[in-house]
Each structure stands twice: as structure tokens, then as C-alpha cells.
Amino acid sequence: MSNVEQLTNEVKTQILNAIKHPYLNKHLLPPTIDEVKVTILIELMNQHHFAKEKIIHYCKALMIHQIALDTHELVSTYEGTPQDREKKQLTVLEGDFYSGLYYEALSSTGEIRLIKELSYAVKEMNEQKINLVHHKFTSLEELLRCITVIESTILVHFANYIGSTESIKKIENKCLITRLNQESQHIKDGEDSDFIKHLGSLQGVQTEKNQLLDEISKIILQLQN
């Protein structure tokens, strides 16, 4: 097992331990930890010779922040049944709990500048999430840029924070490829998404599953070259 794999496993274990909450864990499914983003962060900090303790510290803080954002986003997916209303309330509490852990992790070490940097990232992300739902995209490039910001902006702002601007394009491409692979799986599973709707509209293939998959495959190949 490589050093990156070992660190990734250690980070995941520490995140899961940090976010344990008996009541929430009893009533809600455990959150998903994005291993690709964890690996990107570890590789980024390894390149800049961060100590292991610092790598784990930043990975935990940033990924708990990401989990908090993802959890809050789940709130809008619940319907109006009494069971859903209860789950919605619990999910809001869960997201707030994770947000508190994130702020505590960085404020306790006096990293207020990083908190501010990441608040700009969240603002950018939220703007693009709104665009993804309501905006009419006129080009594939515009759509991909929207998705790229949503998926990578927290990591990009962290790279800026540590002075690693040369890593930004690579980070963006890796995050975009991961999202595109997820969208491909949605298509295969017969699921829909705002991205798929926009892509179909731009390509004129709203109902052609294989054409959409081919288009996404072409984009991924271009990003990998």
C-alpha cells in the first residue's frame, strides 16, 4: 500500500470518528467521504512537503466542510410527508453539526484567513449551483466551467491559500472527470440530473442515452490528454 493510500485511509478513519454523533447516526445514513478529493489534497500537500500531522489536519477540516455542504444540499430533496419533514429537520441539524466541527478545527489553530478563503469558495459554488438549475447554457464550455467550479472550488481556494497556483488546472480536471463519471453512471442507471438535461439540450440528444455517454467519454478523454 502506498503512502498516499495509507494517509487516505487514516484521514477517512479520523473523519468518521470526528463526525460520530449517536442520535444522528441512529436516524440518518452515514455521509459519503469523497476519496478522490482526499487523495488530491494529500498529493498536493505532499508536493509542498507538509508534515503528516498538517496533512491530516487540513484534509479533515476541508472534507468535513465538504460533507457539511453536501448534507445541507440534501435538505431540498425531501418531500412533504411527516417522515420526510422529520428527516429534513435532522439533516439540517446534521449539516450544522458538521459545519461546527469544521469551524472549530480551523479556528482552534487560528487559521481565520483560510476560513475566509473558503467562504469565498462556498459563495462561488452556490452561485454556480443556482446557475446549473436556472441558467440556459449556450455552450458546452460554459456548462463544464459551471460543473468545474461546483466540484473543485474548495480545493482550488486551498491551493491558492498554500501558494500552489500551478496545481489548479490539474485539480480542476480531476474533479471534473470524477463528476463526469458520476453523470455517466446516472445515465446508465436511467437517472436524470440538471447536467444531463443541459448536455442533452446543447447536443440535441435529450433522449439518446448512448450519444450522451459517448459525448461524456469524449470530454473525459480530452481532459486526460
JORAVEN-V685096 format. One line per field, one symbol per residue. ss: DSSP state (H for helix, E for strand, - for the rest). psi: psi as a letter, one per 20 degrees, with the letter a starting at -180 (. if undefined). burial: b if it has 24 or more other ideal C-beta (glycine too) atoms within 12 Angstrom, else e. A space follows every 50 residues. Layout:
ss: ???
psi: ???
burial: ???
This chain:
ss: --HHHHHHHHHHHHHHHH---HHHHHH-------HHHHHHHHHHHHH--- -HHHHHHHHHHHHHHHHHHHHHHHHHH----HHHHHHHHHHHHHHHHHHH HHHHHHH----HHHHHHHHHHHHHHHHHHHHHHH-----HHHHHHHHHHH HHHHHHHHHHH---HHHHHHHHHHHHHHHHHHHHHHHH-----HHHHHHH HHH-----HHHHHHHHHHHHHHHH-
psi: prhggghghgggghghhhjpoggghhiqqqqppnhghggggghghghjlq qghgggghggghhhggggghghhhhiiqajqhghhghgghhgggghgggh gghgghhhjkmhhhggghhhghggghghhgghgiqoqiqhggghgghggg hihghghggghjklhiiggggggghggghhhghghgghjjqrrhgggggg ghiklhjnghhgggghggggghhi.
burial: eeebeebbebbbebbeebbebeebeeebeebebbebbbbbbbbbbbeeee eeeebbbbbbbbbbbbbbbbbbbbbeeeeeeeeeeebbebbbebbebbbe bbbebbeeeebeebbebbeebbebbeebbeebeeeebeeeeebbbbbbbb bbbbbbbbbbbbebeebbeebbbbbbbbbbebbbeebeeeeebbbbbbbb ebbeeeeeeeebbebbeebbeebee
